[in-house]
């Protein structure tokens, strides 16, 4: 890529690029702009393509670069994003991805973090105003992060017909089941030092998702779940039960395509198969709760937009091998490639984020027992006059 011809092609892309908006949140052209800028020279870089096109907004007089709108923004290594995305999706650990690329694992983790945040914002832009017109299947994918004393549920709501994942959140739970005397002692030490996780965490996280689903539903929401008592309590006691048609299926029923919970069971099964952090008895487990959510967010993006609903044809759904879940809902008109998925950067100030996803993008988990380095999305003004 570093040959002269490639540099010329890249510089041509930058010089013909038209910024879709001004990065300044206070600017009138922040959400969308047309002919609001002019070119403001080239800035030298130490990496490919060694020059970067600069722009200046006519309205607010702030400057910004071509790379601001792409994943290469503020990176020392050009490219590698697509390889990292698909290796991660195929179940390769981050350390092994770094070995294969010949780079440090820190770089791979940083790219994964950025792709997760940017992709989640793109998902909100695509589906934020989408109304739910199909039954929803809801369940939690149980796993652990940091250690087996920190189990959790990734609760997610999936369209029964389309298999589109509308929403998800994270729920820490306390370790349960049989434990050795040492494990009982260690669990008590951790709870004394950090405190136990909330006893009603599943109920609280479920209530948040169900509330958001109701806001996006017109009329009654048809909801399929298993017999978990906390789901019943949320529907019957915490929210307006008249807004729901709650259909329950035993978790002991055979989990094939005839199962009413097939939509969520299929995603859980494929996540365990395809993601290293979700496999049973793995050493590639997520080292903290935010990293686990970032892995699931990337997988959700792939399932929703970048692959067909099913790879094989089905008589009951002839288009399932040609349409992605997003295509069934009319969000996109084709299965998106990686470059199309990340073709335009979406900023947190341009979409309406729920509080849980805002904390996820900022990498904040108040209940985490392991320190997590947060990522702040700085205001344009704190960066001086340039971006």
Secondary structure, 3 states (H helix, E strand, C coil): CCCHHHHHHHHHHHHHCCCCCCCCCCCCCCCCCCCCEEEEEEEECCCCCCEEEEEEECCCCCEEEHHHHCCCCCCCCCCCHHHHHHHHHCCCCHHHHHHHHCCCHHHHHHHHHHHHHHHHHHHHHHHCCCCECCCEEEEEEEEECCCCCCEEEEEEEEECCCCCEEEEEEEECCCCCCCCHHHHHHHHHHHHHHCCCCCCHHHHHHHHHHHHHHHCECCCEEEEECCCHHHHHHHHHHCCHHHEEEEECCCCCCCCCCCCCHHHHHHHHHHHHHCHHHCCCCCCCCCCHHHHHHHHHHHHHHHHHCCCCCCCCECCECCCCCCCHHHHCCCCCCCCCHHHHCCCCCCHHHCCCCHHHHHHHCCCCCCCCCCCCCCCCCCHHHHCCEC
